[in-house]
């Protein structure tokens, strides 16, 4: 179900929430845009509780935990109800533990060495991060070419915007792209849920045309 959903919507909103209510209202706004996916980063004290609340209020939503840097946070994410987890790097211990507990985990990569290390550990969906700073879609195209035959897929994140979204999604090795423009902090803190829904809906349309 998860991969099918990612392949359908092709966009993963990435957000840091300050309160549980922000997480709930944000996901409600995303659901209204037919975008039932969200990555809530473990960068705030509210992340764990927000994921737990969202997973209960919207069981049909693919809510994931971002910035998972260690096995302790990985366990917290799983217990909170996260359906997947993401990291900026590739920590072998975290990857191994995620595989043991059965939580889909997408480690971050930036170089050929990173990709080969992740492949060796059995990972086939990788986060290309920080995509924009690493050269964008052009760089990912060149970087992924030698590994396309392995079946590896990428989720570019970091610097992805509505303006460059299509350039990433046009790459055959990209399964979806992660971005925060539709769930920017000013919308969440200001309670501008209409803008979240509007931008999320536009992103889904843009990603699929």
N, C-alpha and C positions, 0 to 999 in steps of 0.2 A: 504493500500500500504506500509506504513512504516514498520509494523511488518513483512510483507511478505519479504520485502527487507532485514531486519535485520536477519531473519531466513535463508535467502538465502546466504548472504555473511558471516555472523557470526563474522565479525570483524568491529570494529569502530575505525578508526584512530583518535587519540586525539592530537591536536596540538595547540601551541601558536604561533601566527604570529605577526611579527613586522610591516608589511606593508600590504596594500591591495593587492599589486602585488604578494606578497608571498602567500596570501590566494588563489588568482586566479590561479596562476601557480601550487600550490600544488593540488588543486582540479582538475585541468586539468590532472595532472599526475595520480591522483587516478582514474579518469574516464577512462583513457587509460588502467588501470589495471582491469577494470570492477569492481571497488569498489566505487559505487556511494554514499558513506556515509562519513561524516567528522564531528567531534566535534571540533569547534574552541572555545578555552577557553576565558572567559572574564578576562584574566589576563594581557592584554596589551591594550593600547589605540587604537590599530588598529582593535580590534576584531569586534566591531559593524559594522564599515564600510566594513570590509572584508566579513562578513556574508551577508551584503546587496548586495555587488558586486557579490558574488558567487551565491546568490539566483536568481539574474537577469541573470547572464551569463550562469548558469547551472541550469535551473528550474527543471530538472529531478533529481538533486542531493539532497539527504537528508542531508542538512547542519544544524547542531545543535549548540547551545550555551552551553558551559561548564562553570563550576564555577559560577553558578547563585546563589548568596547569599541573594538577597533581591528582593522585588517586583518591585523596580525601574529598576534594570537590567533585570528582567523578561520582563517588558514592552518594554524595549529597544530591547531585543532579538526578541520579537514578531514583533515589527515594522520594524526591519531590515530584516525580512523574514525567521527567524529560524523556522525549521519544528519540532524541539524538543528542550528541555532544560534539563540540568543535573546539579546536585549539589553534593558536597562532603558529605553533611549532610541532615537532614530532618527537614526543617523549616516549621512548620504548616502554617504560613502565606503565604509563597511562594507556598506551595502545594495547598492551598485553592484558591489562586489567579490564579494559572495555570489552575486549573479545571474550574474556572469561565470564563476565556478567551479562553478555549479550546485548550491550547498548551500542547501537551504531555510532561510530566515532570517526570524525573527519579531521585528521591532523593537518597542520599547515606545512607547506613546502615553499621554497624560494629558489632552489638550485637543483641541478641534475643529481647531485649527491643526496639531497633531501628526498627526491623522488625515488631513487633507487633504494634508499634505506627504508622508506615507507612501503615500497613494493615487497621488499624482502620480509617485512613484518606482516604481510598479508593484506595491506590496505589497497583498495582499488578506487576509492573516491577521496580526493585530496583537496584541501583548501589552498589555493594559490594566494599567498598573502605576504606583504601588502601589494596587491595587484598594480595599483596606479604607480607607486613609487618604484616598482620593479620593471616598468616599461609598458604596462598595459597589455592590451590584446595582442599587439605585435610581438611582444616578448613571450607571452604565453604560447603563441602559435609556434614560435621557434623552439621554445623549451620543451613543449609536449610532443613535437614531431617524432623524436627517436623512441618514444614510449607508447605511441598510439596503438601499436600491435599488441600491447599487453592488456588492452581493455581498460586502462586507467581513465578516469574521468576527473574533471577539475571543477571546483566551485571558486571562481575568482572573487575576492573580497578585499575591500580597502581601496577607496578611490573610485569605486563603481558608482556611476551617476546615471540619470535618465538620458544624458547626452551620449554616453559611451556604452550603455547597456547592450545595444545590438551588436556592437563590434566584438564583444565577448561571446555572446550567444551564437554568433555565426560560426564559431569554431566547433568542429565536430567533437572535440574532446571535452567541451564544456557542457555539463548537465544542468547547471543553474548558476546564478550569480547572486552574491550577497551584497546588500546595500542598505544604507540608513537614511537616504534622502526622504523616504516617505514616512519615516518614524523619527524624524529629527527631534532633538531635545526640546526645541522651542515649541513644537506641536504638543509634545507630551506634557511639558510643564505648564503650558498655557491652556491645556484641555481642548485643543483645536482638533477634535476627532473628525470633523467634516473634511479637513485637509488631508488627514491620514487616509481616510477612505477614498477620497478623490485621487490622490497621488498613487495609492496602491492599485486602484482600478486601472489607472492609466499605465502603470508599470506592467500589469498583466497583459493588457492589450498590446502594448509595445513589444513585449517579449514574445508574443505569439503571432506577430504579423511580419 
